[in-house]
């Protein structure tokens, strides 16, 4: 595997897959990043609440368009969040882990 593709993954999104499984897969490829699934009390508020890791992706919104998201080390974090939020209705936040 060449260096350019060393940090790349195909994140498979399925109704029954849990948040914990997504986090594990994601951090195996991108250990410097943290993925959180959060809800907000109202639109445009800063207060968020973490969704439990045992929650299935399909249970977050009641429906889930299953699919695969290609992620590479050069994909901007905001772009990954945008795809997951807009195409899959998943309330995701991705940030760098503290050093």
HELIX and SHEET records of a PDB file:
HELIX    1   1 UNK A    3  UNK A    5  5                                   3    
HELIX    2   2 UNK A   19  UNK A   29  1                                  11    
HELIX    3   3 UNK A   57  UNK A   61  1                                   5    
HELIX    4   4 UNK A   77  UNK A   86  1                                  10    
SHEET    1   A 2 UNK A   8  UNK A  13  0                                        
SHEET    2   A 2 UNK A  67  UNK A  72 -1                                        
SHEET    1   B 3 UNK A  48  UNK A  50  0                                        
SHEET    2   B 3 UNK A  33  UNK A  40 -1                                        
SHEET    3   B 3 UNK A  92  UNK A  96 -1                                        
END                                                                             
